[in-house]
């Protein structure tokens, strides 16, 4: 009853020319709104801001390649048999992964023209 009396005083000050029915309707609505606000628990995680860490995940792919030529070794000794190797890292396996590694972002826009 005290709450209703306090709210009705506030409403009479805001709307001095309002009828009794209008005042009762406004007071009833404000009491109902306050009761709803009291029932809603305050959620500290509710910020109404998007969690960008969940939505903007970067998908990067590891790409390894050689920047040299697969040819006969130039640094082999005179007595040794010439073997094939990559000129950049001297790896003897032709199908090796590569010595130059770069990461490619699959979601990044490619702005260069052909």
Backbone torsions as a table, in degrees:
resi	resn	phi	psi	omega
1	UNK	NA	-38.0	179.6
2	UNK	-64.6	-40.2	178.7
3	UNK	-62.4	-43.7	-179.8
4	UNK	-64.0	-39.7	179.9
5	UNK	-66.1	-41.9	179.0
6	UNK	-64.3	-44.6	-179.3
7	UNK	-67.0	-37.9	-179.9
8	UNK	-66.0	-34.3	175.7
9	UNK	-64.1	-44.2	179.0
10	UNK	-61.4	-43.0	-177.2
11	UNK	-68.2	-38.8	177.8
12	UNK	-62.5	-36.0	177.3
13	UNK	-69.4	-36.9	-179.3
14	UNK	-74.7	-39.9	-177.1
15	UNK	-124.5	80.6	-176.2
16	UNK	-70.9	-26.4	-177.6
17	UNK	-93.6	3.9	-176.4
18	UNK	-74.9	151.5	178.7
19	UNK	-76.9	169.2	-178.8
20	UNK	-64.4	-40.3	179.1
21	UNK	-63.4	-41.0	179.1
22	UNK	-65.8	-42.9	179.0
23	UNK	-61.4	-45.0	179.4
24	UNK	-62.5	-38.2	179.2
25	UNK	-66.0	-43.1	-179.7
26	UNK	-65.5	-43.1	-179.9
27	UNK	-63.5	-44.6	179.7
28	UNK	-61.7	-42.0	178.9
29	UNK	-63.8	-43.1	-179.5
30	UNK	-67.3	-36.4	176.5
31	UNK	-64.7	-42.5	178.9
32	UNK	-62.9	-42.4	179.4
33	UNK	-64.8	-39.4	177.8
34	UNK	-65.9	-37.9	178.9
35	UNK	-66.5	-35.5	176.8
36	UNK	-67.1	-40.2	179.7
37	UNK	-65.4	-32.8	179.7
38	UNK	-71.2	-29.6	-177.8
39	UNK	-79.7	-23.8	-177.6
40	UNK	-77.9	118.8	177.6
41	UNK	-72.8	145.3	-179.7
42	UNK	-81.3	116.2	-179.2
43	UNK	-98.3	116.0	-177.0
44	UNK	-74.0	-21.7	179.0
45	UNK	-84.3	-12.7	179.8
46	UNK	-82.2	100.4	-178.4
47	UNK	-113.7	-7.7	-176.8
48	UNK	59.9	24.3	175.1
49	UNK	-115.4	140.2	-178.9
50	UNK	-70.3	146.0	175.5
51	UNK	-87.1	100.0	-173.5
52	UNK	-69.0	-25.7	179.2
53	UNK	-63.9	-29.3	179.0
54	UNK	-83.0	-32.7	-173.9
55	UNK	-91.3	-31.1	-176.9
56	UNK	-109.1	73.0	177.1
57	UNK	-90.5	132.2	180.0
58	UNK	-88.9	133.9	177.7
59	UNK	-109.6	101.8	-178.7
60	UNK	-107.9	139.2	-179.3
61	UNK	-114.7	136.5	179.3
62	UNK	-86.7	122.0	180.0
63	UNK	-120.2	121.9	179.3
64	UNK	-116.7	138.6	179.6
65	UNK	-152.3	167.7	175.6
66	UNK	-98.7	144.7	176.2
67	UNK	-107.7	14.0	178.8
68	UNK	-115.8	-160.3	-178.0
69	UNK	-120.7	142.7	175.0
70	UNK	-85.3	107.0	-174.0
71	UNK	-146.4	-178.8	177.7
72	UNK	-66.9	143.6	-179.5
73	UNK	-64.7	133.9	179.4
74	UNK	-92.5	-19.1	-174.3
75	UNK	-101.7	13.6	178.6
76	UNK	-73.8	149.6	179.2
77	UNK	-68.2	169.7	-178.2
78	UNK	-67.5	-34.6	-176.5
79	UNK	-81.1	-23.2	-175.2
80	UNK	-77.9	152.6	176.8
81	UNK	-76.5	138.6	-179.4
82	UNK	-67.1	126.5	179.4
83	UNK	-116.5	155.5	178.3
84	UNK	-82.6	142.8	178.2
85	UNK	-160.7	162.3	176.0
86	UNK	-75.3	137.1	-177.5
87	UNK	-73.7	-20.3	-176.8
88	UNK	-82.8	-41.7	-174.7
89	UNK	-127.3	1.4	179.5
90	UNK	60.9	28.4	175.7
91	UNK	-78.0	132.3	-173.8
92	UNK	-83.8	-17.0	-178.4
93	UNK	-85.7	123.6	-177.8
94	UNK	-68.6	-32.6	-177.5
95	UNK	-95.4	23.2	-179.6
96	UNK	-69.1	163.3	-173.1
97	UNK	-63.5	-45.8	-179.2
98	UNK	131.6	155.3	-177.5
99	UNK	-102.7	-16.8	179.0
100	UNK	-102.6	117.3	-176.8
101	UNK	-113.0	133.9	174.0
102	UNK	-139.3	155.0	-179.0
103	UNK	-109.9	128.1	-177.0
104	UNK	-109.4	125.1	177.5
105	UNK	-87.0	114.7	-175.3
106	UNK	-72.0	-20.7	-177.9
107	UNK	-95.0	-4.1	-177.6
108	UNK	-78.6	140.7	179.3
109	UNK	-72.3	141.6	175.5
110	UNK	-100.9	110.0	-174.8
111	UNK	-97.8	-7.7	-179.9
112	UNK	-76.8	144.5	179.6
113	UNK	-96.5	160.4	-179.0
114	UNK	-76.5	NA	NA
